[in-house]
Amino acid sequence: SGIYQSSTHNIVAVDSCMTEDGIADRIIVDIRRLLRDFKMTTYNEVTGRGFLRHVLVKRGFQTGEVMVVLVTGTPIFPARNNFTRALLKLHPEITTIIQNVNDRYTSMLLGQNEKTLYGPGYITDILCGLRFRISAKSFYQINPVQTEVLYGKAMEFAELTGKETVIDAYCGIGTITLCLAKRAGRVIGAEIVPAAIRDAKENAARNHIENAEFFCGDAAETAARLEAEGLRPDVITVDPPRKGLAPEVIGSIAAMGPERVVYVSCDPGTLGRDVKRFAEMGYLARRAVAVDLFPRTRHVETVCLLSKLQSKEHIEIEVKMDELDLTAAEKKATYEEIREYVFEHTGLKVSHLYIAQVKQKYGIIERENYNKPKSEDTRQPKCPPEKETAITEALKYFGMI
């Protein structure tokens, strides 16, 4: 399993699941022979001419379903039906065959356009007790046994209780997202690849998971939009490509103020760089575990937990230090009384920090340094509009405004 390079230009087969039976190797050998039989040429990267550019082989570890993607340098496929029948005769275990057209001078493996030649156009596999649909362009870990170890560690670091709101950036086909959904209140998955998002939505439906939602978009733009909309998740998970996170993505994540960030990385180098950037935003690495998904290589996947001390924890300490030194407005209702009133009448949970922000908006004088950040540069989450309205009603009820 792994990557196979032929001697004739660059026909490449990638087995999506680490196995010992060499199915990808056997398929690529037979495809090379069929090319000769049908008098088809391989693609030449130098001249930009030729027919078959790459071959991608994916197989479901639990289901045994096999996908073959023929990446061609032109949409014209001579003797397409005969070629397909001949390949299926040699390998009846193949469940779907796709032609992907990549006619651009690029290092990218797959092009934008594709056509299903045989089967449903996707395969399925079972991971962490869930069934996943996998398309040609969708990312899927190659070692499912260790992937379950990896995702299990990510779940442990997320510390979910069933009530949290979670954002899963770079969600792919929803593997981590749907695992999170089983333990969270609401999960939002984001991914830039449209085919992966289609798979993710289908995977949520086929697993009867209703508390997960997905949308397609660039990670930086998505994080910025969610932050601007006032979304304040409890946990954010990221599983970026090898290049890691862009600085603006880290900035938007920190601005949303999650309690925990769970970072799944395939490159320790970019992980180290990004951990340093998170530290500048007040998020420190608390735990990290390496998982060996690529035996007998130098590559590992790493799960890292980042978190910072929340503002409300500072607030609770200061409340206990000086309960008697109250301003005139504070004598009418304590922070706990305001919180209880809001929860009783709206079901919303509000922090001392949010109450302090609303009180400041209406000119209510606080005690010196009460509910204020420790430094001028401290980033604090802003009170969402619906909670601000609820707190305002409580202030009116207690006659404070």
TORKOL-4160 file (C-alpha; in steps of 0.2 Angstrom, whole numbers, padded with zeros to 4 digits, m for minus):
401
<pt num="1" X="0000" Y="0000" Z="0000"/>
<pt num="2" X="0005" Y="0018" Z="m0001"/>
<pt num="3" X="0012" Y="0026" Z="m0017"/>
<pt num="4" X="0018" Y="0017" Z="m0033"/>
<pt num="5" X="0027" Y="0026" Z="m0047"/>
<pt num="6" X="0028" Y="0017" Z="m0064"/>
<pt num="7" X="0043" Y="0018" Z="m0075"/>
<pt num="8" X="0033" Y="0026" Z="m0089"/>
<pt num="9" X="0031" Y="0044" Z="m0084"/>
<pt num="10" X="0020" Y="0046" Z="m0069"/>
<pt num="11" X="0006" Y="0034" Z="m0067"/>
<pt num="12" X="0003" Y="0034" Z="m0048"/>
<pt num="13" X="m0009" Y="0023" Z="m0038"/>
<pt num="14" X="m0013" Y="0028" Z="m0020"/>
<pt num="15" X="m0022" Y="0015" Z="m0009"/>
<pt num="16" X="m0033" Y="0025" Z="0003"/>
<pt num="17" X="m0031" Y="0011" Z="0016"/>
<pt num="18" X="m0015" Y="0003" Z="0022"/>
<pt num="19" X="m0017" Y="m0016" Z="0018"/>
<pt num="20" X="m0005" Y="m0030" Z="0015"/>
<pt num="21" X="m0014" Y="m0038" Z="m0001"/>
<pt num="22" X="m0006" Y="m0025" Z="m0013"/>
<pt num="23" X="m0023" Y="m0022" Z="m0022"/>
<pt num="24" X="m0017" Y="m0004" Z="m0028"/>
<pt num="25" X="m0001" Y="m0012" Z="m0035"/>
<pt num="26" X="m0011" Y="m0026" Z="m0044"/>
<pt num="27" X="m0023" Y="m0013" Z="m0052"/>
<pt num="28" X="m0010" Y="m0002" Z="m0058"/>
<pt num="29" X="0000" Y="m0016" Z="m0066"/>
<pt num="30" X="m0016" Y="m0021" Z="m0075"/>
<pt num="31" X="m0020" Y="m0004" Z="m0080"/>
<pt num="32" X="m0003" Y="m0002" Z="m0088"/>
<pt num="33" X="m0006" Y="m0018" Z="m0098"/>
<pt num="34" X="m0023" Y="m0012" Z="m0104"/>
<pt num="35" X="m0015" Y="0005" Z="m0110"/>
<pt num="36" X="m0004" Y="m0005" Z="m0121"/>
<pt num="37" X="m0018" Y="m0017" Z="m0127"/>
<pt num="38" X="m0029" Y="m0002" Z="m0131"/>
<pt num="39" X="m0014" Y="0008" Z="m0138"/>
<pt num="40" X="m0016" Y="0023" Z="m0126"/>
<pt num="41" X="m0002" Y="0034" Z="m0121"/>
<pt num="42" X="0003" Y="0040" Z="m0104"/>
<pt num="43" X="0004" Y="0059" Z="m0100"/>
<pt num="44" X="0020" Y="0067" Z="m0102"/>
<pt num="45" X="0022" Y="0081" Z="m0089"/>
<pt num="46" X="0035" Y="0090" Z="m0100"/>
<pt num="47" X="0026" Y="0091" Z="m0116"/>
<pt num="48" X="0008" Y="0091" Z="m0109"/>
<pt num="49" X="0003" Y="0078" Z="m0121"/>
<pt num="50" X="m0004" Y="0060" Z="m0118"/>
<pt num="51" X="m0020" Y="0052" Z="m0111"/>
<pt num="52" X="m0018" Y="0044" Z="m0094"/>
<pt num="53" X="m0010" Y="0056" Z="m0081"/>
<pt num="54" X="m0013" Y="0047" Z="m0064"/>
<pt num="55" X="m0023" Y="0033" Z="m0056"/>
<pt num="56" X="m0030" Y="0035" Z="m0039"/>
<pt num="57" X="m0036" Y="0019" Z="m0030"/>
<pt num="58" X="m0046" Y="0020" Z="m0014"/>
<pt num="59" X="m0053" Y="0006" Z="m0003"/>
<pt num="60" X="m0064" Y="0005" Z="0012"/>
<pt num="61" X="m0056" Y="m0004" Z="0026"/>
<pt num="62" X="m0072" Y="m0011" Z="0034"/>
<pt num="63" X="m0082" Y="m0013" Z="0018"/>
<pt num="64" X="m0069" Y="m0018" Z="0005"/>
<pt num="65" X="m0077" Y="m0007" Z="m0008"/>
<pt num="66" X="m0064" Y="m0001" Z="m0021"/>
<pt num="67" X="m0064" Y="0015" Z="m0031"/>
<pt num="68" X="m0053" Y="0018" Z="m0046"/>
<pt num="69" X="m0050" Y="0036" Z="m0052"/>
<pt num="70" X="m0043" Y="0037" Z="m0070"/>
<pt num="71" X="m0035" Y="0055" Z="m0071"/>
<pt num="72" X="m0034" Y="0060" Z="m0089"/>
<pt num="73" X="m0026" Y="0074" Z="m0098"/>
<pt num="74" X="m0040" Y="0076" Z="m0110"/>
<pt num="75" X="m0059" Y="0073" Z="m0108"/>
<pt num="76" X="m0059" Y="0062" Z="m0124"/>
<pt num="77" X="m0058" Y="0044" Z="m0118"/>
<pt num="78" X="m0056" Y="0032" Z="m0133"/>
<pt num="79" X="m0065" Y="0015" Z="m0131"/>
<pt num="80" X="m0071" Y="0020" Z="m0114"/>
<pt num="81" X="m0084" Y="0007" Z="m0112"/>
<pt num="82" X="m0073" Y="m0007" Z="m0118"/>
<pt num="83" X="m0058" Y="m0001" Z="m0107"/>
<pt num="84" X="m0070" Y="m0001" Z="m0092"/>
<pt num="85" X="m0077" Y="m0018" Z="m0095"/>
<pt num="86" X="m0059" Y="m0025" Z="m0097"/>
<pt num="87" X="m0054" Y="m0018" Z="m0081"/>
<pt num="88" X="m0069" Y="m0025" Z="m0071"/>
<pt num="89" X="m0066" Y="m0042" Z="m0079"/>
<pt num="90" X="m0048" Y="m0042" Z="m0072"/>
<pt num="91" X="m0054" Y="m0034" Z="m0055"/>
<pt num="92" X="m0072" Y="m0038" Z="m0051"/>
<pt num="93" X="m0069" Y="m0031" Z="m0033"/>
<pt num="94" X="m0069" Y="m0014" Z="m0040"/>
<pt num="95" X="m0086" Y="m0005" Z="m0035"/>
<pt num="96" X="m0084" Y="0011" Z="m0044"/>
<pt num="97" X="m0074" Y="0019" Z="m0058"/>
<pt num="98" X="m0072" Y="0038" Z="m0061"/>
<pt num="99" X="m0064" Y="0048" Z="m0075"/>
<pt num="100" X="m0056" Y="0064" Z="m0068"/>
<pt num="101" X="m0050" Y="0077" Z="m0081"/>
<pt num="102" X="m0035" Y="0087" Z="m0077"/>
<pt num="103" X="m0029" Y="0096" Z="m0092"/>
<pt num="104" X="m0020" Y="0110" Z="m0083"/>
<pt num="105" X="m0001" Y="0112" Z="m0081"/>
<pt num="106" X="m0001" Y="0109" Z="m0062"/>
<pt num="107" X="0006" Y="0099" Z="m0048"/>
<pt num="108" X="m0012" Y="0095" Z="m0042"/>
<pt num="109" X="m0017" Y="0077" Z="m0044"/>
<pt num="110" X="m0036" Y="0080" Z="m0048"/>
<pt num="111" X="m0045" Y="0091" Z="m0059"/>
<pt num="112" X="m0062" Y="0100" Z="m0057"/>
<pt num="113" X="m0072" Y="0089" Z="m0069"/>
<pt num="114" X="m0076" Y="0071" Z="m0067"/>
<pt num="115" X="m0088" Y="0058" Z="m0074"/>
<pt num="116" X="m0093" Y="0041" Z="m0066"/>
<pt num="117" X="m0090" Y="0027" Z="m0078"/>
<pt num="118" X="m0096" Y="0013" Z="m0067"/>
<pt num="119" X="m0105" Y="0011" Z="m0050"/>
<pt num="120" X="m0111" Y="0025" Z="m0039"/>
<pt num="121" X="m0096" Y="0037" Z="m0040"/>
<pt num="122" X="m0091" Y="0034" Z="m0022"/>
<pt num="123" X="m0087" Y="0021" Z="m0009"/>
<pt num="124" X="m0092" Y="0019" Z="0009"/>
<pt num="125" X="m0082" Y="0014" Z="0025"/>
<pt num="126" X="m0085" Y="0012" Z="0043"/>
<pt num="127" X="m0075" Y="0022" Z="0056"/>
<pt num="128" X="m0078" Y="0025" Z="0074"/>
<pt num="129" X="m0095" Y="0016" Z="0073"/>
<pt num="130" X="m0101" Y="0028" Z="0059"/>
<pt num="131" X="m0103" Y="0024" Z="0040"/>
<pt num="132" X="m0095" Y="0037" Z="0029"/>
<pt num="133" X="m0097" Y="0041" Z="0010"/>
<pt num="134" X="m0080" Y="0045" Z="0002"/>
<pt num="135" X="m0079" Y="0053" Z="m0015"/>
<pt num="136" X="m0064" Y="0055" Z="m0027"/>
<pt num="137" X="m0060" Y="0072" Z="m0021"/>
<pt num="138" X="m0063" Y="0069" Z="m0002"/>
<pt num="139" X="m0049" Y="0067" Z="0010"/>
<pt num="140" X="m0049" Y="0051" Z="0021"/>
<pt num="141" X="m0035" Y="0045" Z="0032"/>
<pt num="142" X="m0026" Y="0030" Z="0025"/>
<pt num="143" X="m0024" Y="0021" Z="0042"/>
<pt num="144" X="m0042" Y="0018" Z="0049"/>
<pt num="145" X="m0036" Y="0008" Z="0064"/>
<pt num="146" X="m0024" Y="0022" Z="0070"/>
<pt num="147" X="m0037" Y="0035" Z="0064"/>
<pt num="148" X="m0049" Y="0029" Z="0078"/>
<pt num="149" X="m0035" Y="0031" Z="0090"/>
<pt num="150" X="m0032" Y="0049" Z="0084"/>
<pt num="151" X="m0050" Y="0054" Z="0084"/>
<pt num="152" X="m0052" Y="0046" Z="0101"/>
<pt num="153" X="m0038" Y="0057" Z="0108"/>
<pt num="154" X="m0046" Y="0072" Z="0100"/>
<pt num="155" X="m0063" Y="0068" Z="0109"/>
<pt num="156" X="m0054" Y="0066" Z="0125"/>
<pt num="157" X="m0045" Y="0083" Z="0123"/>
<pt num="158" X="m0062" Y="0091" Z="0118"/>
<pt num="159" X="m0070" Y="0086" Z="0135"/>
<pt num="160" X="m0088" Y="0087" Z="0129"/>
<pt num="161" X="m0102" Y="0085" Z="0141"/>
<pt num="162" X="m0117" Y="0085" Z="0128"/>
<pt num="163" X="m0121" Y="0104" Z="0129"/>
<pt num="164" X="m0107" Y="0112" Z="0120"/>
<pt num="165" X="m0106" Y="0122" Z="0103"/>
<pt num="166" X="m0092" Y="0115" Z="0093"/>
<pt num="167" X="m0084" Y="0122" Z="0077"/>
<pt num="168" X="m0074" Y="0109" Z="0066"/>
<pt num="169" X="m0064" Y="0118" Z="0054"/>
<pt num="170" X="m0057" Y="0109" Z="0039"/>
<pt num="171" X="m0070" Y="0096" Z="0042"/>
<pt num="172" X="m0068" Y="0086" Z="0026"/>
<pt num="173" X="m0082" Y="0073" Z="0024"/>
<pt num="174" X="m0087" Y="0075" Z="0042"/>
<pt num="175" X="m0077" Y="0061" Z="0051"/>
<pt num="176" X="m0071" Y="0071" Z="0066"/>
<pt num="177" X="m0087" Y="0082" Z="0065"/>
<pt num="178" X="m0099" Y="0068" Z="0067"/>
<pt num="179" X="m0089" Y="0060" Z="0081"/>
<pt num="180" X="m0090" Y="0076" Z="0090"/>
<pt num="181" X="m0109" Y="0078" Z="0087"/>
<pt num="182" X="m0112" Y="0062" Z="0097"/>
<pt num="183" X="m0106" Y="0071" Z="0112"/>
<pt num="184" X="m0110" Y="0089" Z="0109"/>
<pt num="185" X="m0125" Y="0100" Z="0108"/>
<pt num="186" X="m0122" Y="0108" Z="0091"/>
<pt num="187" X="m0108" Y="0105" Z="0079"/>
<pt num="188" X="m0103" Y="0116" Z="0064"/>
<pt num="189" X="m0092" Y="0109" Z="0051"/>
<pt num="190" X="m0083" Y="0120" Z="0037"/>
<pt num="191" X="m0073" Y="0114" Z="0022"/>
<pt num="192" X="m0068" Y="0122" Z="0006"/>
<pt num="193" X="m0070" Y="0107" Z="m0005"/>
<pt num="194" X="m0088" Y="0106" Z="m0012"/>
<pt num="195" X="m0088" Y="0087" Z="m0015"/>
<pt num="196" X="m0082" Y="0084" Z="0003"/>
<pt num="197" X="m0096" Y="0095" Z="0010"/>
<pt num="198" X="m0109" Y="0085" Z="0000"/>
<pt num="199" X="m0102" Y="0069" Z="0007"/>
<pt num="200" X="m0102" Y="0077" Z="0025"/>
<pt num="201" X="m0121" Y="0081" Z="0023"/>
<pt num="202" X="m0125" Y="0064" Z="0016"/>
<pt num="203" X="m0115" Y="0056" Z="0030"/>
<pt num="204" X="m0124" Y="0065" Z="0044"/>
<pt num="205" X="m0141" Y="0060" Z="0036"/>
<pt num="206" X="m0136" Y="0041" Z="0034"/>
<pt num="207" X="m0130" Y="0041" Z="0052"/>
<pt num="208" X="m0146" Y="0050" Z="0058"/>
<pt num="209" X="m0136" Y="0064" Z="0066"/>
<pt num="210" X="m0147" Y="0080" Z="0067"/>
<pt num="211" X="m0136" Y="0092" Z="0077"/>
<pt num="212" X="m0122" Y="0094" Z="0064"/>
<pt num="213" X="m0123" Y="0107" Z="0050"/>
<pt num="214" X="m0110" Y="0110" Z="0036"/>
<pt num="215" X="m0106" Y="0124" Z="0024"/>
<pt num="216" X="m0093" Y="0126" Z="0011"/>
<pt num="217" X="m0080" Y="0140" Z="0012"/>
<pt num="218" X="m0062" Y="0145" Z="0015"/>
<pt num="219" X="m0056" Y="0143" Z="0033"/>
<pt num="220" X="m0050" Y="0161" Z="0035"/>
<pt num="221" X="m0066" Y="0168" Z="0028"/>
<pt num="222" X="m0077" Y="0156" Z="0037"/>
<pt num="223" X="m0069" Y="0159" Z="0054"/>
<pt num="224" X="m0070" Y="0178" Z="0051"/>
<pt num="225" X="m0088" Y="0177" Z="0047"/>
<pt num="226" X="m0093" Y="0167" Z="0062"/>
<pt num="227" X="m0084" Y="0178" Z="0073"/>
<pt num="228" X="m0092" Y="0193" Z="0066"/>
<pt num="229" X="m0109" Y="0185" Z="0068"/>
<pt num="230" X="m0106" Y="0184" Z="0087"/>
<pt num="231" X="m0104" Y="0165" Z="0087"/>
<pt num="232" X="m0095" Y="0160" Z="0103"/>
<pt num="233" X="m0091" Y="0141" Z="0103"/>
<pt num="234" X="m0085" Y="0131" Z="0118"/>
<pt num="235" X="m0073" Y="0121" Z="0108"/>
<pt num="236" X="m0065" Y="0123" Z="0091"/>
<pt num="237" X="m0056" Y="0109" Z="0082"/>
<pt num="238" X="m0044" Y="0111" Z="0067"/>
<pt num="239" X="m0037" Y="0098" Z="0056"/>
<pt num="240" X="m0028" Y="0108" Z="0042"/>
<pt num="241" X="m0017" Y="0102" Z="0028"/>
<pt num="242" X="0002" Y="0101" Z="0030"/>
<pt num="243" X="0004" Y="0120" Z="0028"/>
<pt num="244" X="m0005" Y="0123" Z="0044"/>
<pt num="245" X="m0016" Y="0138" Z="0049"/>
<pt num="246" X="m0015" Y="0155" Z="0041"/>
<pt num="247" X="m0012" Y="0169" Z="0054"/>
<pt num="248" X="m0030" Y="0177" Z="0051"/>
<pt num="249" X="m0038" Y="0160" Z="0055"/>
<pt num="250" X="m0029" Y="0159" Z="0072"/>
<pt num="251" X="m0034" Y="0177" Z="0075"/>
<pt num="252" X="m0052" Y="0174" Z="0072"/>
<pt num="253" X="m0052" Y="0158" Z="0082"/>
<pt num="254" X="m0045" Y="0168" Z="0097"/>
<pt num="255" X="m0057" Y="0182" Z="0095"/>
<pt num="256" X="m0072" Y="0169" Z="0096"/>
<pt num="257" X="m0065" Y="0165" Z="0113"/>
<pt num="258" X="m0067" Y="0146" Z="0114"/>
<pt num="259" X="m0063" Y="0137" Z="0131"/>
<pt num="260" X="m0052" Y="0124" Z="0121"/>
<pt num="261" X="m0044" Y="0122" Z="0104"/>
<pt num="262" X="m0040" Y="0105" Z="0098"/>
<pt num="263" X="m0027" Y="0105" Z="0085"/>
<pt num="264" X="m0025" Y="0089" Z="0074"/>
<pt num="265" X="m0009" Y="0091" Z="0064"/>
<pt num="266" X="0000" Y="0081" Z="0051"/>
<pt num="267" X="0016" Y="0092" Z="0052"/>
<pt num="268" X="0025" Y="0095" Z="0069"/>
<pt num="269" X="0034" Y="0109" Z="0061"/>
<pt num="270" X="0019" Y="0120" Z="0056"/>
<pt num="271" X="0010" Y="0114" Z="0072"/>
<pt num="272" X="0025" Y="0122" Z="0082"/>
<pt num="273" X="0024" Y="0138" Z="0073"/>
<pt num="274" X="0005" Y="0139" Z="0075"/>
<pt num="275" X="0006" Y="0135" Z="0094"/>
<pt num="276" X="0018" Y="0150" Z="0096"/>
<pt num="277" X="0005" Y="0161" Z="0087"/>
<pt num="278" X="m0009" Y="0155" Z="0098"/>
<pt num="279" X="0002" Y="0159" Z="0113"/>
<pt num="280" X="0003" Y="0177" Z="0107"/>
<pt num="281" X="m0016" Y="0177" Z="0108"/>
<pt num="282" X="m0017" Y="0170" Z="0125"/>
<pt num="283" X="m0019" Y="0151" Z="0121"/>
<pt num="284" X="m0006" Y="0140" Z="0128"/>
<pt num="285" X="m0002" Y="0121" Z="0124"/>
<pt num="286" X="m0008" Y="0110" Z="0138"/>
<pt num="287" X="m0006" Y="0093" Z="0131"/>
<pt num="288" X="0000" Y="0085" Z="0115"/>
<pt num="289" X="0000" Y="0067" Z="0109"/>
<pt num="290" X="0008" Y="0059" Z="0093"/>
<pt num="291" X="m0001" Y="0045" Z="0084"/>
<pt num="292" X="0009" Y="0034" Z="0072"/>
<pt num="293" X="m0003" Y="0033" Z="0057"/>
<pt num="294" X="0012" Y="0030" Z="0045"/>
<pt num="295" X="0022" Y="0015" Z="0051"/>
<pt num="296" X="0040" Y="0014" Z="0046"/>
<pt num="297" X="0041" Y="0032" Z="0041"/>
<pt num="298" X="0046" Y="0048" Z="0050"/>
<pt num="299" X="0028" Y="0056" Z="0048"/>
<pt num="300" X="0016" Y="0056" Z="0063"/>
<pt num="301" X="m0001" Y="0064" Z="0067"/>
<pt num="302" X="m0001" Y="0075" Z="0082"/>
<pt num="303" X="m0016" Y="0080" Z="0093"/>
<pt num="304" X="m0013" Y="0096" Z="0104"/>
<pt num="305" X="m0024" Y="0104" Z="0116"/>
<pt num="306" X="m0024" Y="0123" Z="0118"/>
<pt num="307" X="m0033" Y="0133" Z="0131"/>
<pt num="308" X="m0032" Y="0149" Z="0142"/>
<pt num="309" X="m0039" Y="0155" Z="0158"/>
<pt num="310" X="m0057" Y="0161" Z="0155"/>
<pt num="311" X="m0062" Y="0179" Z="0161"/>
<pt num="312" X="m0076" Y="0173" Z="0172"/>
<pt num="313" X="m0064" Y="0163" Z="0182"/>
<pt num="314" X="m0055" Y="0179" Z="0186"/>
<pt num="315" X="m0072" Y="0187" Z="0190"/>
<pt num="316" X="m0077" Y="0174" Z="0202"/>
<pt num="317" X="m0061" Y="0176" Z="0212"/>
<pt num="318" X="m0063" Y="0195" Z="0213"/>
<pt num="319" X="m0082" Y="0194" Z="0219"/>
<pt num="320" X="m0076" Y="0184" Z="0234"/>
<pt num="321" X="m0062" Y="0196" Z="0239"/>
<pt num="322" X="m0073" Y="0211" Z="0241"/>
<pt num="323" X="m0092" Y="0207" Z="0243"/>
<pt num="324" X="m0095" Y="0222" Z="0255"/>
<pt num="325" X="m0088" Y="0237" Z="0244"/>
<pt num="326" X="m0104" Y="0239" Z="0233"/>
<pt num="327" X="m0109" Y="0254" Z="0223"/>
<pt num="328" X="m0126" Y="0261" Z="0224"/>
<pt num="329" X="m0132" Y="0252" Z="0208"/>
<pt num="330" X="m0124" Y="0235" Z="0214"/>
<pt num="331" X="m0134" Y="0236" Z="0230"/>
<pt num="332" X="m0150" Y="0233" Z="0220"/>
<pt num="333" X="m0145" Y="0216" Z="0213"/>
<pt num="334" X="m0130" Y="0205" Z="0214"/>
<pt num="335" X="m0122" Y="0197" Z="0198"/>
<pt num="336" X="m0129" Y="0180" Z="0204"/>
<pt num="337" X="m0147" Y="0188" Z="0205"/>
<pt num="338" X="m0145" Y="0195" Z="0188"/>
<pt num="339" X="m0139" Y="0178" Z="0181"/>
<pt num="340" X="m0153" Y="0169" Z="0190"/>
<pt num="341" X="m0166" Y="0181" Z="0183"/>
<pt num="342" X="m0160" Y="0180" Z="0165"/>
<pt num="343" X="m0159" Y="0161" Z="0166"/>
<pt num="344" X="m0177" Y="0159" Z="0174"/>
<pt num="345" X="m0185" Y="0171" Z="0161"/>
<pt num="346" X="m0175" Y="0166" Z="0145"/>
<pt num="347" X="m0166" Y="0150" Z="0148"/>
<pt num="348" X="m0150" Y="0159" Z="0143"/>
<pt num="349" X="m0134" Y="0157" Z="0153"/>
<pt num="350" X="m0124" Y="0173" Z="0155"/>
<pt num="351" X="m0107" Y="0176" Z="0163"/>
<pt num="352" X="m0102" Y="0190" Z="0175"/>
<pt num="353" X="m0091" Y="0197" Z="0161"/>
<pt num="354" X="m0107" Y="0199" Z="0149"/>
<pt num="355" X="m0116" Y="0207" Z="0164"/>
<pt num="356" X="m0102" Y="0219" Z="0167"/>
<pt num="357" X="m0101" Y="0224" Z="0148"/>
<pt num="358" X="m0120" Y="0228" Z="0148"/>
<pt num="359" X="m0119" Y="0238" Z="0164"/>
<pt num="360" X="m0104" Y="0248" Z="0157"/>
<pt num="361" X="m0114" Y="0252" Z="0142"/>
<pt num="362" X="m0128" Y="0260" Z="0152"/>
<pt num="363" X="m0115" Y="0270" Z="0163"/>
<pt num="364" X="m0117" Y="0259" Z="0179"/>
<pt num="365" X="m0101" Y="0263" Z="0189"/>
<pt num="366" X="m0092" Y="0247" Z="0195"/>
<pt num="367" X="m0080" Y="0245" Z="0209"/>
<pt num="368" X="m0062" Y="0249" Z="0205"/>
<pt num="369" X="m0055" Y="0236" Z="0194"/>
<pt num="370" X="m0070" Y="0225" Z="0195"/>
<pt num="371" X="m0073" Y="0213" Z="0180"/>
<pt num="372" X="m0059" Y="0223" Z="0170"/>
<pt num="373" X="m0046" Y="0214" Z="0160"/>
<pt num="374" X="m0029" Y="0211" Z="0168"/>
<pt num="375" X="m0020" Y="0221" Z="0154"/>
<pt num="376" X="m0026" Y="0233" Z="0141"/>
<pt num="377" X="m0021" Y="0220" Z="0127"/>
<pt num="378" X="m0032" Y="0206" Z="0134"/>
<pt num="379" X="m0045" Y="0200" Z="0122"/>
<pt num="380" X="m0062" Y="0197" Z="0129"/>
<pt num="381" X="m0077" Y="0189" Z="0121"/>
<pt num="382" X="m0091" Y="0201" Z="0117"/>
<pt num="383" X="m0109" Y="0199" Z="0124"/>
<pt num="384" X="m0120" Y="0191" Z="0110"/>
<pt num="385" X="m0135" Y="0202" Z="0106"/>
<pt num="386" X="m0148" Y="0190" Z="0113"/>
<pt num="387" X="m0139" Y="0189" Z="0129"/>
<pt num="388" X="m0137" Y="0208" Z="0130"/>
<pt num="389" X="m0156" Y="0210" Z="0127"/>
<pt num="390" X="m0159" Y="0198" Z="0142"/>
<pt num="391" X="m0147" Y="0206" Z="0153"/>
<pt num="392" X="m0155" Y="0223" Z="0149"/>
<pt num="393" X="m0172" Y="0217" Z="0154"/>
<pt num="394" X="m0165" Y="0211" Z="0171"/>
<pt num="395" X="m0157" Y="0228" Z="0174"/>
<pt num="396" X="m0173" Y="0236" Z="0171"/>
<pt num="397" X="m0182" Y="0224" Z="0182"/>
<pt num="398" X="m0171" Y="0227" Z="0197"/>
<pt num="399" X="m0172" Y="0246" Z="0194"/>
<pt num="400" X="m0154" Y="0248" Z="0189"/>
<pt num="401" X="m0158" Y="0257" Z="0173"/>
